[in-house]
Amino acid sequence: MYILLVSASITGCNFFDDGNTDKTTKILNSPPFNILTDSIGRFPADASLYVKRAALLSQKDLPDLAYPDFKKAWGLYPDEFTAISYTANLFMTGREADAIKLLKECLNKFPANKEFPRRLSEAYMQSGKSQEALSQFNKLIEGDSTDFEALYEKGVLLAKLKDTGSAIQSLETAYTLQPLQHVGIYLANLYAETKNKRVLALCDELISKDSAHELTDAVFIKGIYFANIHQSNQALEQFDDCINRDWKFTEAYIEKGILLFKDNNFDEALKTFALAARVSNTYPDAYYWMGRCYESIGKMKEARDNYLRAVALDKNFAEAKHALRRINND
């Protein structure tokens, strides 16, 4: 009777959609899932058991097996807790349309729960439905102008849509409401990108809160800002500060090396890119720029070797491929 009940339970949940029924059955009847599978066999109408097994399957990185359990639990007892976990699983298993449909259903079923409108906004973003996401964020902000999370997410979305001015405005409001580090860093990046000198005060503020002197992002962004406004000496100081704070900060080596390269200081640039490659020997940009340095001083074999290494690490590295064609045609 036990085997029949378990089989009926599993079949009813569509665990065998992937065609690999034997493997699925073996997993569900093995530790640590077997206790819950046994319970489900004895109490197939208990939604909480499906939720528990789905959560455990998710923890063990088995979201495809967790999906039928979440679906069954939702069918048996559609509560708010299950909906949130079920939605996350739908995204993990590539069912974005189903996730959006579920969240829309939850908006009507649980109108007082503000988590679902936020999740729907994020769902639209993850599905590439930018305008729908933007509309949803606007609704959240209209309902609560102090919703800093919606303001932050809206700013991130606007930045991705290349509406940098509006993105900055939204992020500034979010940071004023909640001056969190990740919000400040994102805003500082946009300031640096647009050569806005407000980046300096914001980065200094973020750095001043770093009592351990380990924050590198704000220092790095200051370097990018100075590089963008062609103040190379100040930029180099910031990149060196980054490296002193964290010698594994590969991007700081790369940006420092690029400045030296543009200043025709090829020897120092080459040393800097070589350090970047030593810090991270799988970082293609380091080898590409080493190739640029060797090419600039006429060492074509070394240049070719480094371009080839860059392409081997990143087969879509267009600049490195172009450099190879340039060398081979000369």
WOBELWO-V490643 format. One record per residue. N is the residue number from 0. PHI is phi in degrees with one decimal (NA if undefined). OMEGA is omega in radians with two decimals (999 if undefined). NEAR is the number of other ideal C-beta (glycine too) atoms within 10 Angstrom. Layout:
# WOBELWO-V490643
n/phi/omega/near
N/PHI/OMEGA/NEAR
N/PHI/OMEGA/NEAR
This chain:
# WOBELWO-V490643
n/phi/omega/near
0/NA/-3.13/7
1/-59.9/-3.10/9
2/-64.5/-3.14/9
3/-65.4/-3.13/9
4/-65.8/3.13/16
5/-62.7/-3.12/20
6/-63.0/3.13/13
7/-64.2/3.14/13
8/-62.1/-3.10/22
9/-67.1/-3.12/21
10/-63.7/3.14/13
11/-62.6/-3.12/13
12/-92.9/3.12/24
13/60.2/3.10/12
14/-69.7/-2.98/21
15/-102.6/-3.13/15
16/-60.4/-3.09/12
17/-82.0/3.08/11
18/80.3/-3.09/7
19/-101.4/-2.99/12
20/-67.9/-3.09/14
21/-63.5/-3.13/8
22/-65.0/-3.14/12
23/-62.1/3.13/19
24/-60.4/-3.13/17
25/-63.0/3.14/10
26/-62.2/-3.06/17
27/-68.8/3.13/23
28/-102.7/3.08/15
29/-114.7/3.06/10
30/-59.4/0.05/6
31/-92.9/-3.03/11
32/-87.9/-2.96/19
33/-62.6/-3.13/13
34/-64.4/3.12/12
35/-69.6/3.10/20
36/-62.5/3.08/19
37/-61.3/-3.13/17
38/-64.9/3.11/17
39/-63.7/3.10/26
40/-61.9/-3.13/20
41/-85.7/-3.12/13
42/-131.5/-3.03/13
43/-66.7/-3.14/17
44/-100.4/-3.12/10
45/-89.8/-3.07/15
46/-62.0/-3.08/18
47/-63.1/3.13/15
48/-67.5/3.10/23
49/-65.9/3.12/28
50/-63.6/-3.14/24
51/-63.7/-3.13/18
52/-69.1/3.10/26
53/-62.0/3.12/27
54/-63.3/3.14/16
55/-67.4/3.09/17
56/-62.4/3.11/24
57/-64.8/3.11/19
58/-61.0/-3.14/10
59/-92.3/3.08/13
60/61.4/3.08/8
61/-127.2/-3.06/16
62/-64.1/-3.14/18
63/-65.8/3.08/15
64/-77.5/3.12/22
65/-73.7/-3.06/26
66/-53.3/-3.13/24
67/-61.6/3.10/23
68/-66.7/3.10/29
69/-61.5/-3.14/28
70/-61.8/3.13/21
71/-64.7/-3.14/24
72/-60.8/3.14/26
73/-63.6/3.11/20
74/-67.1/-3.13/13
75/-80.0/-3.06/17
76/-150.0/-3.05/15
77/-78.2/3.12/16
78/-101.8/-3.05/15
79/-67.1/-3.12/13
80/-61.6/3.14/11
81/-62.9/-3.11/21
82/-60.6/-3.11/23
83/-66.2/3.13/17
84/-68.2/-3.14/18
85/-63.4/3.13/24
86/-60.8/3.12/25
87/-59.5/3.14/16
88/-65.5/3.13/24
89/-60.1/3.10/23
90/-70.9/-3.13/18
91/-63.4/-3.10/15
92/-100.8/3.04/16
93/77.7/-3.12/11
94/-106.4/-3.05/16
95/-61.3/-3.12/16
96/-62.5/3.11/11
97/-66.1/3.12/17
98/-63.7/3.13/24
99/-63.7/3.11/21
100/-60.1/3.13/13
101/-64.0/-3.12/24
102/-65.6/3.08/25
103/-63.1/3.09/13
104/-62.9/-3.12/14
105/-68.8/3.09/22
106/-58.9/3.14/14
107/-80.8/-3.07/8
108/-76.2/-3.09/14
109/-129.1/-3.03/15
110/-63.1/-3.10/10
111/-82.7/-3.09/6
112/-86.5/-3.08/15
113/-79.9/-3.14/14
114/-69.7/-3.06/14
115/-70.1/3.04/24
116/-60.5/3.11/20
117/-66.9/3.12/18
118/-63.3/3.12/23
119/-65.2/3.08/24
120/-58.8/-3.14/26
121/-65.2/3.13/19
122/-63.8/3.09/25
123/-61.4/3.13/22
124/-61.2/-3.11/19
125/-65.6/-3.13/13
126/-89.9/-3.13/15
127/78.2/3.12/9
128/-92.7/-2.98/16
129/-63.8/-3.09/14
130/-67.5/3.09/10
131/-64.9/3.11/16
132/-64.6/-3.13/22
133/-61.6/3.11/20
134/-62.1/-3.13/12
135/-67.9/3.08/25
136/-62.2/3.13/29
137/-61.9/3.11/13
138/-63.9/3.12/13
139/-62.2/-3.10/20
140/-71.1/3.07/17
141/-63.2/3.12/10
142/-76.1/-3.13/11
143/-153.9/-3.08/11
144/-69.4/3.13/12
145/-101.1/-3.13/11
146/-76.9/-3.02/20
147/-67.3/3.13/20
148/-65.4/3.11/15
149/-65.4/3.11/25
150/-64.7/3.12/26
151/-65.4/-3.13/23
152/-62.7/3.09/22
153/-62.8/3.12/26
154/-62.2/3.11/27
155/-62.0/3.14/19
156/-63.8/3.13/22
157/-62.3/3.09/22
158/-62.5/3.11/20
159/-65.9/3.11/11
160/-85.2/3.11/14
161/69.2/3.03/7
162/-93.3/-2.97/15
163/-65.1/-3.12/16
164/-61.0/3.13/10
165/-68.2/3.11/15
166/-61.7/3.14/22
167/-61.4/-3.13/21
168/-60.3/-3.13/15
169/-67.4/-3.13/24
170/-69.6/3.08/26
171/-61.1/3.12/18
172/-65.1/3.13/17
173/-62.3/-3.11/26
174/-68.8/3.08/23
175/-63.7/3.13/11
176/-71.4/-3.12/16
177/-143.1/-3.08/13
178/-75.1/-3.14/14
179/-82.8/-3.04/13
180/-60.9/-3.07/14
181/-65.7/3.09/10
182/-69.9/3.13/22
183/-62.1/3.14/22
184/-64.4/-3.14/17
185/-63.7/3.12/21
186/-63.8/3.13/26
187/-60.9/3.09/28
188/-58.7/3.14/18
189/-69.2/3.06/21
190/-59.3/-3.13/24
191/-62.7/-3.13/25
192/-61.6/-3.10/16
193/-96.7/3.11/15
194/58.8/-3.12/11
195/-89.2/-3.05/17
196/-66.5/3.07/10
197/-63.0/3.11/15
198/-59.3/-3.07/24
199/-66.8/3.14/17
200/-65.6/-3.13/11
201/-65.6/3.13/22
202/-64.7/3.11/25
203/-62.1/3.10/12
204/-63.7/3.13/14
205/-64.3/-3.13/21
206/-66.1/-3.12/16
207/-64.5/3.13/10
208/-84.6/-3.08/11
209/-93.9/-3.08/15
210/-66.8/-3.12/7
211/-85.1/-3.13/6
212/56.5/3.14/11
213/-113.0/-3.10/8
214/-70.5/-3.13/20
215/-107.4/-3.04/20
216/-58.9/-3.10/22
217/-65.6/3.10/23
218/-65.6/3.13/26
219/-60.9/-3.13/26
220/-63.6/3.05/26
221/-60.4/3.09/26
222/-61.3/3.12/25
223/-62.9/3.13/20
224/-61.4/-3.14/26
225/-63.7/3.09/22
226/-64.7/-3.13/21
227/-66.5/3.13/15
228/-100.0/3.00/13
229/64.3/3.00/10
230/-107.3/-2.95/12
231/-64.2/-3.09/15
232/-61.9/3.12/8
233/-65.5/3.12/15
234/-63.7/-3.14/22
235/-61.3/3.11/18
236/-61.3/-3.13/16
237/-68.0/3.14/23
238/-66.0/3.07/28
239/-65.1/3.10/14
240/-62.7/3.09/18
241/-58.0/-3.09/25
242/-64.8/3.10/22
243/-65.9/3.13/13
244/-75.1/-3.11/17
245/-148.5/-3.05/17
246/-69.1/3.11/12
247/-94.3/-3.10/10
248/-75.9/-3.02/21
249/-59.8/-3.10/19
250/-60.7/3.14/18
251/-65.5/3.07/26
252/-61.7/-3.09/28
253/-62.9/-3.11/20
254/-65.5/3.08/22
255/-63.4/-3.14/27
256/-62.3/3.13/27
257/-62.6/3.10/19
258/-61.7/3.12/22
259/-64.5/3.12/22
260/-62.6/-3.14/19
261/-64.4/3.10/12
262/-88.2/-3.14/12
263/63.2/3.08/8
264/-92.6/-2.96/15
265/-67.1/-3.12/16
266/-63.3/3.14/10
267/-69.0/3.10/15
268/-62.3/3.14/23
269/-60.7/3.11/22
270/-61.7/-3.11/15
271/-68.1/3.12/26
272/-67.3/3.09/28
273/-64.7/3.07/17
274/-64.5/3.11/16
275/-61.4/3.12/25
276/-66.3/3.12/20
277/-71.0/3.12/11
278/-66.5/3.14/17
279/-139.7/-3.04/16
280/-77.6/3.06/11
281/-112.8/-3.10/11
282/-96.5/-2.99/19
283/-63.3/-3.11/22
284/-60.9/-3.13/23
285/-61.4/-3.12/27
286/-72.1/3.09/27
287/-60.5/-3.10/22
288/-73.7/2.99/27
289/-63.4/3.07/26
290/-61.3/3.11/27
291/-60.7/3.14/22
292/-64.6/3.14/25
293/-62.8/3.12/21
294/-63.2/-3.10/20
295/-67.9/3.13/14
296/-102.3/3.01/12
297/82.9/3.12/8
298/-95.9/-2.96/15
299/-71.9/3.13/14
300/-63.2/3.12/9
301/-62.7/3.11/16
302/-61.7/-3.12/22
303/-60.4/-3.13/17
304/-59.1/-3.12/15
305/-74.1/3.05/26
306/-62.6/3.12/29
307/-62.6/3.11/15
308/-64.2/3.12/20
309/-61.8/-3.13/24
310/-68.0/3.10/20
311/-62.5/3.14/13
312/-81.3/3.14/17
313/-142.1/-3.05/17
314/-67.8/3.12/9
315/-102.6/-3.08/8
316/-78.2/-3.02/19
317/-62.3/-3.10/9
318/-63.8/3.14/16
319/-67.5/3.11/26
320/-64.6/3.11/15
321/-63.2/3.13/11
322/-62.8/3.10/22
323/-63.2/3.10/18
324/-63.0/-3.14/11
325/-62.0/-3.14/12
326/-67.0/-3.08/16
327/-68.5/3.14/10
328/-85.5/-3.14/6
329/-75.8/999/7
